[in-house]
């Protein structure tokens, strides 16, 4: 199968799970013998642009005709069987879909977040769930400055959502939702249920597994409010006041709250701020963990860190909502806590560390669940099945259109 993947990479200073998924799926397809190419733009390139080009970037977020034309040329040269779109913000734009339509190439799109119904893709604002823009014009996103706290910066993403909804629905044969919880929300928002299929992200074999050592509890991810960082800090302070867990908390990542986290961790024996870690270091940190903690206050669409922990034979403590509750079987492969509740999070952390034998059993069950649902074999089968369904559906629609014209 000839596949062309279309993706706008995030800034390397803020590593994204989406970039990781794209690279892993490309490698998976190529290892299986498929002809998988990549058409990409990199947000890192914005820094080296001339002033005039930088000024033009926001203006082209809703429609970048240069990117469309470049993709059209690539399609003509490669003639793929299917195009797989991931992220188009900010240097590609949904205009790339027009090139696919003109070339008659079926399109699938992975929905890594909620950008089809929310300009920022999080359904989260001011520390709480927000659906103000769902189903209507995204005026609230501009009024509240949802993107980077700026009303002006929020305009392009609001316009992008408003003018391109129909383009996405008309151009994409299949949307890959990365969890059933995400699909349920998108269907409830009015998206066509027939276009939305669940295809979980897969995680490659990590090459390193927990060998009995449990040196710390690990938070691995973006240091943002919606990821539950402040909630975790509050819960950990509660535990510390009661004598602690006997293991330190390690936080690895960067983000808007990194200075706050660094100050909080400074001069403490029970907390270590690791900062940004490369992939090999992340795998090592996971393999030495008693548990990975994912206390997100927003409705995560997947939870890649949870599955990476499962692959290493490590259980997770997660917020019991959205996709996280879908990934973790409470009391079997990990523990859940009441979302947004620091006391509940503290108690779950205490429980998962207190009984080493039960902890090992949770990790073993987590590893078995990974092998069945999230390993490379399942990942490849789901990916190729989705492509074939999109190709077949596009063929049926084309045949029906020709018949109707007759």
TAPEWO-V217378 format. One line per field, one symbol per residue. burial: + if it has 24 or more other C-alpha atoms within 12 Angstrom, else -. A space follows every 10 residues. Layout:
burial->???
//
This chain:
burial->-+++++++++ ---+++++++ +++++++++- -----+++++ +++--+---- ------++++ ++++--++-+ ++-++--+++ ++++++++++ ++++++++++ +-++++++++ ++++++++++ +++++----+ ++++--++++ ++-++++--- --++++++++ +++++-++++ ++++++++++ +++++++--- ++--++++++ ++++++-+++ ---+++++++ ++++++++++ +++-+++-+- ---++-++++ +++++-++-- ++-++----+ +++++++--- -+++++++++ ++++++++++ ++++++++++ ++++++++++ ++++++++++ ++++++++++ ++-+++++++ +++-----++ -+++++++++ +-++++++++ -+++-+++++ +-++------ ------
//
